[in-house]
Structures are given as C-alpha cells and as structure tokens.
Amino acid sequence: MSQPHAIPRPLVRLNQWTIFVSVILTWISGVFWILAIPLIANLLGVLCNFNPIIRVGKLFLKKAPSTYIPEDAQQQKFNSSIASLCLAGGILGYWLKWQVVGYIFTGMVAVASSIAIAGFCIGCFLHFQLKQWQYRRSLKKAL
C-alpha cells in the first residue's frame, strides 16, 4: 500500500484530539486501557500506513482532501512513533502499578498533543533537528 505524501490538517488534528482526550479520560476514570485506542491506531499508521482514526475521519471531510492544508505524511509517521512510544510507556507504567511512570509518559503525550493542537508541533521540531543533524553528518563524511 503506498503512503500518501500529505494528510489533510483536519485529520491530523482529529488524531491529536483523540490522543489528548484519551489521556484526559484515563486520568479521570483510572481506566488506562483507553490509551490502547490511540496507541493501536498510531501503531497501525506507523507500521501499516493505515490509521483507523484518520481513515474514519476522512469520511466526514466536507471538501476534497486536497483542498485542506496538507501535513507531511512522513512527518506525521515520525510524530506517531513518538506518540506510540509515550502511550505504550504510559500503559506499561499503569499496568505495573508505577503510577508516576504512567503519569510522566501520558503527561508528555498530552502536553505534546495539546501544544500541537494550538499550532506548534514538538515532534515536527524534533524531526527537523534530526534531519539537520543527519545532513551535517553526511557533509562531514563526504569530506
């Protein structure tokens, strides 16, 4: 299955809201398995290029996907990897009764998703810095 080059921003925002709301619901209810919903969806997106949250959200777009502001699919895959790691760390922490670990990991992903919803993507910044580092490293190797 070929990966799209861009994902419409409303679908990216839907995924971010799903992550954020799942963390809040977990904190309120104490049911940490709620985190499995965005974890599984994002892992499927990273590993199989199929995020069910984005796929279902696409059904509700009012315009053609190409008319929305595009978000880079590779960038979103990187962000989903980070989110998946934090969600998995949160689930593992809660499951092992290490509440502090659970709160740290879910807190990180909640803060990152809420900041992304507000307009600044921490994962995008990290991805850019990684690409810059790789580029500078390749220049040094070429010399």
TIDRENMAR-790998 format. One record per residue (C-alpha): x negated, y negated, z; residue in one letter. Coordinates in steps of 0.001 Angstrom, whole numbers, plus 524288, in hexadecimal, padded with zeros to 5 digits. Example, Ala and Ser with C-alpha at 12.3 -4.5 7.8 and 13.67 -1.06 7.14 Angstrom:
BEGIN
7CFF48119481E78a;7CA9A8042481BE4s;
//
This chain:
BEGIN
800008000080000m;7FA0B7F30E7FC1As;7F93F7E86C80629q;7FF697DB4B802FAp;7F6337CFB880238h;7FF3B7C70780A19a;80A0D7C85581411i;814827BDC881531p;812A57B5AD82186r;820487B8788270Bp;81CF27C6F682744l;810147C46E82E24v;8174D7BBF883810r;821447C6E483A14l;8163C7D04183D5Fn;8103C7C64F846B8q;81D567C41684D63w;81F537D2C784E9Et;8124C7D42985581i;814E87C88E85E6Ff;822C87CCA28620Bv;81EAB7DAC086489s;8145E7D62286E2Fv;81E017CD2D8752Ai;8282E7D818875D2l;81DD67E14A87B39t;81A187D789885BDw;8284B7D51D8896Bi;82D0A7E33788909s;820C67EAA888CB0g;823767F40B8815Fv;816467F41587AB6f;81A7D7FD3E86FCAw;821037F16F86976i;813357EE0886510l;8134B7FA4685CA4a;81C5B7F394852DCi;812CE7E92384E4Ap;807407F25185080l;80C7F7FCC28475Ci;811027F2AA83D63a;803D17EBE583D1En;7FC277F89A83CCCl;804497FD078313Cl;8014E7F00182AC8g;7F2BA7F18082D17v;7F1A17FFDE829A5l;7FC4E801B981F5Bc;7FF217F3E981A76n;80D157F5AE81F35f;811A57ED4182A8Dn;820077F09482D1Dp;8227D7E381833C9i;81DFD7DC2A827BFi;825007E5A181EBAr;8320A7E3D4825C4v;82FE37D52B826BEg;82E067D4828180Ek;83C4C7D8938167El;840867CC0281D48f;8388F7C23E81558l;8418E7B85B80EEDk;838437B53A803BEk;82EA67BCD47FB82a;822BB7C0BA8039Cp;819B17B9347FA79s;8206D7AC497FDCAt;81C167ACA280C07y;80ED57A8368110Ci;805FE7B40080F2Ap;7FD9A7BA21819BDe;7F1FC7C24F8157Fd;7F4F87D0D7816F9a;7E6F37D47C81A5Dq;7E6CD7C9F0824D3q;7F38B7CF2B82A5Fq;7EDF67DCD982A75k;7E27F7D7E38328Cf;7EBE17D0F883BD7n;7F43D7DD3183CE8s;7E8237E4FA84082s;7E53C7DBC984BC7i;7F3887DBC185012a;7F3FA7EA9884F79s;7E7CA7EB9F857D4l;7ED917E2778620Fc;7FADC7E920861EBl;7F48C7F6858633Ba;7EC0C7F17386E50g;7F82D7EC1D874F1g;7FFB27F8D2873A0i;7F40E800A287876l;7F2237F78088400g;8005C7F84288816y;800D380700885EFw;7F4E98091388E94l;7FAFD80019898D7k;7F02F7F61E896B7w;7F97D7EAA8896E2q;7EEB27E06F895F3v;7E95C7E6B688987v;7F7157E76C883E5g;7F99D7D927886E4y;7EC6F7D4D788170i;7EE4E7DBB687463f;7FC907D80F872D9t;7F9967CA4A87767g;7EF2D7C8D786CEBm;7F83A7CD6786225v;8037C7C51586754a;7FAF97B8E7867A2v;7F56C7BBB385A1Fa;802DA7BE1A85426s;808DB7B21385A87s;7FD9B7A971855FEi;7FEF87AF3F84853a;80D837AC4984877i;809F379E5684C22a;800FC79D718404Fg;7F30B7A15984405f;7EED27AF3C8415Bc;7E4117B3E684A73i;7E2707C05C84281g;7E0DC7B86283614c;7D6467B04483C9Ff;7CF3C7BC9784124l;7D0787C29C83398h;7CAC07B65082D5Ef;7BF5C7B65B836F8q;7BCE67C4C98342Al;7BCBD7C2528257Ck;7B36E7B6CE82761q;7AA5D7BF3882F8Fw;7AAA47CA1482552q;7A7AA7C05281A99y;79C357BA3C82201r;7971E7C7C182508r;797C47CB95816A6s;78FFF7BF5B8130Bl;785537C30181CB6k;7849D7D0CC81730k;7838A7CB5D80952a;7774F7C3B280CF1l;
//
